[in-house]
Amino acid sequence: MMAWNRPPYKGPDVEAGGGARHLYPSMLESPELRWAFIRKIYSILSIQMLLTIAVSAVVIFVRPISHFFVSSGAGLGLYIFLVILPLLVLFPLYFYHQSHPLNLFLLALFTVSISFAVGLSCAFTKGKVILEAAILTAVVVVSLTIYTFWAAKRGHDFSFLGPILFSSLIVLIVFAFIQIFFPMGRISHMIYGGLAALIFSGYIIYDTDNLIKRYSYDEYIWAAVALYLDIINLFLSLLTLFRAADE
């Protein structure tokens, strides 16, 4: 599970402005500029998801790759490095997310490293379980995105979710460490997967709401990273849940 603490937003936290395409009541900024920003984020996110699918598919279907990671000490060491690499890349990405084109290079490195981890998580999982998790992830992401845009247009605000979700995430991380050192069996894996799926579903709503109202126009890389991590973590959570249920 990849998790990180969101930085403070530099954009205005206002609900103001007008126009036929306004995103939320009393919107002060130009709706056209905000819509252009949103389209840019989802274009980057789409490229990230396609890259993740491509890299993961190579890891899954080219069997020597996955077997290398589990059959040798060097492979295990490389696997640990690839798991840690996204966290290491996040630090420079945080400081340089507005520095073009360095931010794009760091984003690509971040996406590829996570894609390897996702591929390895799927490599030894039944195809039926992967398909179930992928379909449910797609349905949840699309549904929650549509709902958040609909709710925002009617004046709902989800900024209150930030502290709740962050606290829940800390509990989830501690639970994961307990699982590593004191395995509690199949049921605990199902509980973990279910709770994690709920938390990251909440993060999709929270980060989409921030995308609509709070991110400034030069924070497009960081906004894409937030949504990408929400989707990947949701998929991995559902994968854990379905894998435990299938055992």
N, C-alpha and C positions, 0 to 999 in steps of 0.2 A: 504494500500500500504506500503510495506516494502522498505526502501531505506537507503543507507549508503554511506559514503565517502570512496573510495578505498585508501588504504595506499600506500606510495611510493614503487615502485618495487626495489628490491635489485639485481635482475638479470641484466646481461649486455644487453644493448639496441643496439645490433649489428645485422647486416644482413650479415652473412658470413657463409662459409662452402661449401662442395660439396657432391658428391655421388649421386647415382641413386635415392635415396629417400629423397633428400634434401627438406626442407619445404619452403625455400625462397632463393633467389640468394646469392651467396658468403657467405654461412653459415659456420662459424668457428667451432662451437661445433659439437659433434658427432650426426648425424641424428638418429642413433639407440637409443641413450640416450634420445633425445628429444621425439621421438616417444613412448618410454617406459613411459616417464613422462605423455604424453598426454593420453595414454591408461589408466594409473592409475587415472587421473582426471576423465575421463568419466566413469570408473568403479565406483568410489565413487559417482559421480553424478547420475548414474543409480540406485544405492542403495537408495540414497536420494529420488529420484522420486518414486520408488516403495513404500518406507515407507510413503511418502506423500499420495499416492493413497490409501494405506491400511488404514491409520488413518482417512483420509477424508471420505472414504467409511463407516467406522464405525460411524462417527459423523452423516453422512447423513441418513443412513438406520436404525440406532438405534434411533428411534424418541425421546424416553425419554431424551437422552443426549441433543439434540438441544432444546427441550422444557424447560429443566431445566435452560438453559442459558437465556431464554427470559421471564420466568414466575416467577422469584424470584429475590429479591435483591442480594442474595448470588450468584446466577448464573450470574447476570450482573457484579458483582464485580470480579468474577472469569474470565469472558470473557475479561474484561479490563486488568486484570493481564496477561492473555495469549497473548493479543495483544502486551503488553509492554515487556513481557519476552524475545522474540527474540532480541530486542534491548539491553536488559540487558546482555544477553549471548554473544552478539557480542564483548563487551569490553574485558572480559577474553579470548575469542577466539582469539581476535587480538593479545594479549600479549603472549598467549600460543599455537599459531597455529603450532609451531614447536616442542612442548613438547609432545612426545608420552608416554603413551596412553591418557593423559589428553585431548589432542586435539580431539581425536575420541569421547570421552565422551561428550565434549562440543558441538561437531558437531551434535551428535545424539540428544542431548537436544534441540539444536537450530532447527533442522529439525522437531522434533516432535511438538514443540511449534508452529511453522509456519503451520504445517499440521493441527493442531486444528483450527487455524484461517481460513485456506482455507476451511476446512470442514464446519465451521459455515457460511462462506460466501456462500457456495453452498447449505446449508441445506434448505433454504427457497427460492430457485431458481428453476425454471422449469428444468426438466431433459433435454429437448430439447436445452435450452440455455447453460447448462453446457457442453453438447456434442458438440455443435457448437464451443464453446470457446476452448475446449480441442483439437478438431481436428485441428482447425486453428492454435493453439499454436504449436502443433506437426509439422505441415507443415512448419510454419515460422522458427522454431528452426532448423529443419533439413536443410531447404533450405539455411538459412543464414550461417549455419556452413559450409556446402559444398562450398558456395560462398566464404567465408573468406579464407578457405584453398586454393581454386583455385586462388584467387586474390593474396594471400601472395606468392604463388609459382611463380607468374609472376611479383613479385617485388613491389606490392602495399603495402602501409603502412597506417594504420588507427589510428595511435597515435594522429593525429590532432583532432580526435573526442572527446578526453577526456574533454577539457574545454567546448566545445559546449554542450556535453551531461550533464555535471555537472550543467551548467547554466540553461539548460532546466529543469533539475530535480528540482532545487530550485524554478523555476517558477511554476512547477507542484505542489509542496508541498504547496506553498502559495495559489494556486488556490484551492487545496483541503481544506485548512483551511477556506477559504472564503465560500466554499460550505457548510461547517459545520455550520457556524454562520449565513450565509445569503443564504439559499437555492435558487437556480435559476431555478429549474425545470428540466424536462426531457431532453431538448435539451442540457443544460449545462452538464448533466451527459454523454451524448453521445459525446460531444466535449472533455470532460475530458478523457473518455475512449479511444477515438481515438488518442489523443495527447500522452497519456501515452503509448499506444501500439507502436507508432512510436519511442518514446524515448527509451523504453526497447528493441525494435528491434535493435536500434543503439548500445545499450550496449552489446547485444549479439555479434555483429560484433567486437566491441572494445575489449571486454574481451577475445573473441576467438583469436584475433590478439595478445593480450598480452600473452595468453597461448602458442602460437606458438613461440614467439620471446623473451619475457621479464621475465616471471616468472622464478625464480630459482628453482632448483629441490626439495628443502625442503619447498617450499611454496604450496605444493599440496592441503592442506586443504583450504587455503585462495582462491586459484584458483577455487576450487569446490564450495565454498560459493558464489563467485562472479557470476558464471554461474547459480547456483541454484536460486539465487535471481532474476537474469534477467528473467529466465523462469517463476518463480512463479508470478513475477510482470506483465509479459506479459499476462499470463493467467487471472489474476485478472482484468487487464485493459480491455481485451476482454470481460470478464464476465460482467463488468460494462456497456460496450458499447452495448452488445447484450441484456442485461436485460432492459436497458433504451429503446432500440428500440422495445422490445417486449411488453412494457407497453401500 
